[in-house]
Amino acid sequence: MKHILNLLVFFSVLLSVSFVSASTGTKSFSVKSEEIDFINPQTQEPLKLIFWYPYNTERKCVGAQLCIAKQARFDQGIVLTHGAMGSTRELNWLGYAMASQGFVTVGVNHYGESWAYGQDKVDARRVLEMWRRPKEVSATLDLLEKNKMSAGKVFKRNIDWSNTTAIGFSSGGATVIALAGGRQNPLLMLNYCDSAKAKGDLGCSYLPKNSAPTKPAEEAYASHIDARIARAVALEPAAGHIATKESLSNIKTPVLIIGARNSDFLPFDHHAGFYSRHITTAKLVTLEGDEGHFVFLDTCDHTFKAQGLSLCKDKPGVDRRKVQERLYPHIFSFIYSNPKSLHP
């Protein structure tokens, strides 16, 4: 059964990559995916990264862990960040698509939140400690720029990580906006979640129910802008209710926001819509049908749920793979039309 599932995933990815190449009018690269364990130099916690990359089919590399195709895009990189208590393995559709077009793509699994480290390492309190996430992405970029491992290099050639596209889903969407300059005020959460505005907002369900929330760390209010982030793509971004309007209006980095108008998890007006109204550099793409929050995850067939919603089962009439195929042109067009960072 495991081999059958692997084959299904392979052919699903193959079809997606073929569609991307057709929609962008470019030749696709052969893609490999590999997971490598690092240590976060800032926290000394494990840092599990997933690499999707266009690989060199002609020969093996000497002195490097990943053998990147010679025609790959070394002038920029892409980093992915997942939703609350998820994993960038769930963004496999994006990782393969980006790598098929020559971009070395790195998925950050946030320690303490991600099941990629094992369920015994998941701490639900980390969901509210969102300030940790952009710092982990910045630490990842530090490691990638050094391009060193105990047994040699990660890549044979250096990649320009000062020109990075950050793509995030849900809490990951809020993460990439923070990296672009958005700041948060966690104290806004209590008033919002106690108000009528929060009706249907399942993000509020992460608040502790039987105890008073702990005082946010000073870092929760700080700026986590990283000038290496040249473009940000936020898929169904969370935490709009704690984002400060002033910080959003000061963002200079190009931002693409993609949200579901009828999201079953995060009310559009208070999250994706809120960000798009207050980020002057933002471009908004809206899914106007019955697409739900988890339509941005890989197709799957398990029975896991988040706050009572299935991660795999979409509403009748919604074809997750076709929805994602419709998004590829928007994402690639955004990347290609914003080639350089606007940071000074």
N, C-alpha and C positions, 0 to 999 in steps of 0.2 A: 504493500500500500504506500509506503514511504517513497519508493521509486516512482510509482504512478503519480503521486502528488508533485514530486520534483519535475517530472516530465511536463505536467500540466503548467507548472510555474514557468518552465523553460519556454514552452510554446506561447504562453501568454505574453511573456517578455518579448519574444521574437516578433510577435504580431505588433506589439506596441512600438518597438524600435523601427520596424518597417513603416509603420504609420508616421512616426516622427520624421523619418527621412523623406517620405513623400510630401509631408506638409511643409517642411523647411526647404525642400529642393536641394538637399545636400546628400553627399554620400555618407553612409553610416559606417562607424568603426565597429570592430569586434569588441565586445565588452566582457570584462571579468569583474568579479566582486570578491573582496577579501576582508576579513575582520582582523584587526591588529590591536593588541592590548598595550596601552601606555600607562604612565603614572602622571596625574595632573601635577605639574610642578608647583602650583599655587597651594593646593590643599593636601597633596600626597595621597589622594584617593585614586582608585582605579579609573581609567579613562578608556573606554572601549569604543574604538572608531571603526566604521565600515567604509571601505573604499570601493567605489565603482569607477572603473577607468578604462580608457581605450588602450588595449594592450598590443604589444609588439608580437605579431604572429610569425615573424621571420627568424628570430633568434632569442635566446635567453639572455637576461642581463647579468652582469657580473658585478657584485658589490652593492646591489640594490634589491630591496624586497619586492618592489612592484616594477614590472617591465612595461613602461609606457610606450605607446606607439610614437614613432618619430614625428608624425604629422599631427600629434595632439595639440591642444591649445595650452601652451605653456605660459601664455601672457595673462592668464587669469584662472581662478579656481572657483568651485562651488561648495558651499557647506550647507548641510541639512540639519534641522533640529525638530524633534518630534513633539507630540502633544503630551499632556499630563499622564504620567504613569504608563507611557508607551515605549516605543523603540523606533529608531530610524529604519529598522527592517520593514516596518509598515509603510515606508515611503519608497519601497523598492522600485515602484513604477517610475518615480522621478529620477532616482539614482541611475537606472539603466538608460532612461531617455537622455539625460544630460551627458552621460559618458558616450552614448552612441554618436553624439555630435562633437566629440573630441574634448569635452570638459572633464577634468579629473574632479570627482565629486566625493565629498567626505561627509559621512553621517555621524553626528555626535550623539552618543547615548548618555543621558544625564544621570550620573550616579545618585542613588538614593530614590530616584523616581522610576527609572527604567527597569522593566522586567528582564532586559538583556543580561543583567548581572545575576539573575536568579530572584525568585519571589521573596526569598528570605532577606534580600537586601533592599526591598521596597519599603520606604517610609512615607506614609501618606502625608505627613506634615510638610514634606519637601515641596508638595504641590503649591503651597502658599508662599514658599521662600523663592519667589521667582527671580530675585536678584542674583541667585547663584547661576542661573542659566547663561546669561550673556557673558559672565566671567569665565564659564567653562568653554564657551565658543572662542573667546579671546585666547585662553590658554591653549586651545587646540591649534589656533593659527600660529601661536608662538612656536609650538612643537613642529608644525609643518614647515615654517620658515627655516628652522634649524636643520631640518631634513637629516636627522641623525637617529640611528638605532644602535643597540649594543653590537649588532653584527654588520654594521655598515650604514648605508643610506636607505631612506624610504623610497626615494625616486632617483633614477640615474641622473636626471637633469632637474634643476630647481624650477619651481613653479612660482609665478608672481602672485603670492597670496595677499599683496597689498591692493590687489584688484579682484576682490571676492564678491560673488553673489551669495547672499544668505537667504535661504528658503526655509520657512517654518510653517508648521501646521498647528492651529489652536494655541496652546501655550507657547509652542515654537514660533507661531506668528507674532505673538507679543514679544518674544525673545528677539526676533530680527528687527522689530521696530525699536526696541531698546538699544540694540547695537547701532541703529541709525540715528539715535539721539532722543528717543522717547523716554520720559521718566514717569515713575509711578508713585502714587501716594496710597499705600495700603489702607490707611484709615478711611478712605472713601468707600471701601468695600462694605463696612458695617451699615452705613446709612443706605447705600444702594440696595443691599440684599434684604433690608428690612422694609423697603418701599414697594409700592405697587409696580414700579418699573421692572422689578426683578421677576415678575410672574413669568414662569416658563424658562427662567435662566438656570440651567442645571449647573453652571459654574459655581453658583452660590452653595451648592450642596457639599462642596469641599470644606466649608467652614466647620469647625468643631461644634458639635451639637450639645454636648454635655459639660462643656467647660469654656471659660472665657478665653478668647484668642490671646496668644502671647504677644507681647509688645514687639513690633517689627524692628529688626536690626537697622542701624543707621544706613547700612548699605542698600536697604530696600528703597530709600528715597534718592539715592545718588544717581549720577549720570554714568551709564555704562557704554557710552558711545565708543565705537572702534573705527578709526579712520580707514582701516583696511576694507571695511564693508562699502563697496562701491554701489551696490544695488541691493534692495531688500524685496522679497516676495513673501507676502503674508497670506496664507491660506486659512480662511475662517479664523482670523486672529481672536484670541481670548483677551480678557483683562482690559477691555475698553473702559469698564466702569472705574478703574483705578488709574488710568492714564491721565496725565495732566495736560490740559488744553494748550497751555503756554509752550510746553516742551514739544508737543506735536507740531505746533505752528512754526517752530524754529528749525524743524528738520529740513536739511538741504539735500539729503541723499534721495535719489529716485526710489519710489516705493510703488509696488504693484500689490493691490489688495484684491483678493478673490473671495467672495462671500456668497452664502446661500440665503436668498431672500426669505425663505421659509424654513430656516434652520430649526431643527428639533432640539438643539442643545444650547445655542447661544443666540439670543434675540438679535437680529441683524442691526436694528437701529442703535443698539447700545454697544456693539462691538465692531464688526466690519464697517457698518455705516458710519459709526462715530469716528473711527480712524480716518475714513475717507473724507469726512467733512472738515477735519481739523488739520490734516497733513496737506499742505499746499502743493507738495510735489507728488501727491498720490494719484495713481490711475486706478479706477475701480472697474472690476469685471464682476457682474452679478449673475448668479444662477437663479433663474426666475421660476423654475418648476418646483417639483416636490423633492428635490435633492436635499438630503439631510447632512448633518455635520460630518459623519464618517464616510461620506462619498469620496473624501480626499485620501482615504487609506487604500492600501492594496486590496484587490479582490481577495476574499478569504471565505472559508466555510466552517470555521469553528463557532462555538456557541457563547463566547465571552461577551460580557456586556459592560458598559460604563454608565453608572447612574441609571441602570435599568434599560438602556438603549443598546441594541445589538450593534457590534462593530462591523458585522459582515452583511446583515440583511437590510436592503434598501426598500423604500416604499414601492408599491406596485407601479410598474411603468418606468422606473429609474434603472438604467443600465450603467453601472458604475464605470465599466471600461470605456464606454462611449463618452461618458461625461469627461473622463480624464483625457481622452483623445481630443475633445473640443478645447481643452485647456492648453495643450502643448503649443499651438501657434501663439497664444497670448503670452505665454511665459518666454518662449524663445524670441519673439518680436521685442519684448521688453528688454531682454538681455542684450540683444544685438543693437538696439536703438539707444542704449545708455552705456557706451563703451568705457567711460572713464569716471572716476569718482569726482564729485563736486566739492569734496572737502578741501580746505586750503592746505 
